[in-house]
Structures are given as C-alpha cells and as structure tokens.
C-alpha cells in the first residue's frame, strides 16, 4: 500500500457507487452474534489494511476496487467530537432508520456514505464497540446487545452506565461485567475478570452518589473466553477514567517460552522466564478501534482506527483470573519489559458475553444430539464430531443471508465419530453449518467462523 495521506486526492477520482454490490446490507444489517457484527462492520478497514482478502478485490492505497466499483476507506481513531456521530436528520440518507429505536438522536459514524462512496470509521474503541453491539440481535430491549446491557446495568444500579442513545465508556463496560450473573439462558453474562472493588466503589460514588455499593467480583477461567466475547479495561481517574474495549477474534493462545519469544524477541531469557513463572501468558487476537500500530502484529500500519491486533494477557496461575496485560511492542523495547497490572491505575479487567435468544442464535436443532466443530475459527478445513448420523446425512454450509455455499454427504459416521470437511476457497466470515438426515430433517446446526488465510 502507498502512503495513506493520498486519501483526499484519491477521493475526488471516485464516482458515486452503492455499497450493495460489494458489502450488501453494510449500513442496515443486524447480526446473530457479536462476532459476526464485529467482523462484518470492520471488513472495509481490514480489507484496506490487507488483513483480509476477497476474490476480485484489489486495494489501491485507501481505495477498494471491486467489480469496477471504487470505494474509499477513511479510518481514524478519534474521541467524541465533530464527525464522530451521524445525526438523526441524516438517518434516511444512510438507510439506517432501523437503528432509531437504539439511537434516537445520533449514532457513531461507522457507516458507508453513498454520495462520497466512502466507508467511514471516525470513532474510538467504544464508538466501534457500541455500533457493533447495537447491530447484534434485534431492536428490542432484551434482544439487542447494546440495549440489553444498558437496561441490565442501569436497573441493577451497582455501577454507572450510559443512557440509551449515548456511547458508554470503556470504564463503564469493564466495571459492569463483573456485576453480571455467570450463567444465563439469554442476555449478558460474566465470563472472566478481576476488579479493585473498594477503589471502584469509592470512585463510582464520587461520580454518581445514588449508586448502590459495588458488587463486582473476581472470576478466573480466562482460557474459557471465546470468539465474540467483549473484553474491557477500566482505568482509574489517575489514568483518564476511561480504558479500552476489544472483541476477541479467537480463543486465547497459551504461550510457552518459544511462542512468547516470538512476540518479545528483544527480551532476555531471564525476563521471559520470569514472566512465565509468575503468570499464565496468553496471546489474544482482537478486533478494536485504536491507534496506529497499537498492538502486536497490528494491521494498522498506515493509519489509526478500526483494525486487528494481538494483546498479551497475564493471568493468575492459580485461578486464571486476569492480572495484567502488554498492549504493544513499545512496552517491550530493548531488554525492558513494562506491563500494566491491576491496581492504582487499572481498576478492572473483565470479559462479558452476550448470549443470544433462540430465535437469533445458532443452536442445536435437537438438544439430544451433540455436535463439535474444530478448529473453529478455521482457515478452511474443519472436523465435525457427531454423536450419530444415519446413512445419507448431509452437512450444508450457509452464509448469514441464508444462501447455500456448499454441501457434503456424511454418513455413515466413522468409528471415531469424526468427519473432515474441506470448505475450499471461501470468504472470511461467519457461516451456519446445518446437518440433516436423508429426509431433510434438521439434526444439528452451529456457527463456523472462517478466519484469514494470511
């Protein structure tokens, strides 16, 4: 890619084109889960950064060229201010009236402008985060991921949270997740985290005196986090009172000496062994909106904004609760390793998960049958393990528009219960795998996440 500063010059060369031919429904779509929303909303920026590829798509600096159509991409991390929101009066022009129930007067600007032929991303981490959460599920208070957490946290009254129509801060997410139940049938649940509860309680009451006493708790099992989980970092008043918000792309990868040295090549063996002796060390690939080269192996090499990178997470070996993190290589220059840890400057590190309703989730058709897909995410080859499948059973892959991608005959299932499928050349994204018997009766269904082949 060339220097991204050529964006303004290039934009004048683009004729107006509709995004439907390239990314159908980009502005108006609602997605069945957080992962799908995070990936699909980030796609234009990930294409421009060469993190994702698509057949027939070429990238010329900040211009995406697809089927002779040219689409500009403007990605820039910024805090709320001019250009951060699209106002209600412009909803019709963008085709986003469906979001008015969630955003009555304004919405963070991560949308496509047809007049400018431009994908715009002029937001911060929570601008991107609340945009994608508001596009997850439906538009009801319970069924929409953003409305659900607003209503849940404000009703509990244990921690502060934004009103409907406003962007919540990363701090608010980070301290909210540890107050949630740890298992729900639908809605938000707390997966893993750690909090400075007394410091949070004092700070919360300083900014909102009517809150109940804070009840957030520590919870281990960080390794159980999944693609699409939300991880939030809550900073203290001494460190901006905000934090950071990311979406997990994959499950965390537990690192050993060899894999950790790949992320921290300048560190001495003494430093690496010391870190590994004190913590479980994980590499966590994420989607977020952040600064230029904000994380390890970051896709944002030309400009800040929405993109992909990897965090190094540190957890307690006893219960696997988050204890600290290393965001980028600047914290590990030379033979000095600096990591942020829970305490005076970081009040909370937590992970939440939005469990969708049966109407929106991709659950098993028959709860008496069991299906396991691995690796998932995959780069194209998957194993599916079934408890049983009759002769003539078929596996069919659909995209999120319900369009059939491919199908395979499965039965009879091998003795080990494992069938291997080669998905072939397929675009990055989320798909639905449906297994049915010879009569076409559904037996199982589940998500399949296709990650980059790069």
Secondary structure, DSSP 8 states (H G I E B T S, - for coil): ---GGGHHHHHTT-----GGGTSTTTTT--BSSHHHHHHHHHHHHHHHTTSS--TTEEEETTEEEETTEEEEEEE----SSTTSEEEGGGHHHHT-GGGTTT-SSEEE--SEETTTTEEEE---HHHHHHHHHHTBB-SSTTTBHHHHHHHHHHHH-SS----TTS---HHHHHHHHTTS-S--SSEEEEEEEEE-HHHHHHHHHHH-TT--------B--GGG--TT-EEEEEE-GGGTT-EEEEEESS--EE--HHHHHHH-TTS-HHHHHHHHHHEEEEEEEEEEEESTT-SBT-S-SS--EEEEEEEEEEEETTT--EEEEE-SGGGG-TT----EESSSSEEEEEEEEEE--TTTS---SSTTS-EEEESSSBSSEEEEEES---TT-EEEEE-TTS-EEEEEE--S--TT-EEEEE--S--SEEEEEEEE-TT--EEEEEEEEE----
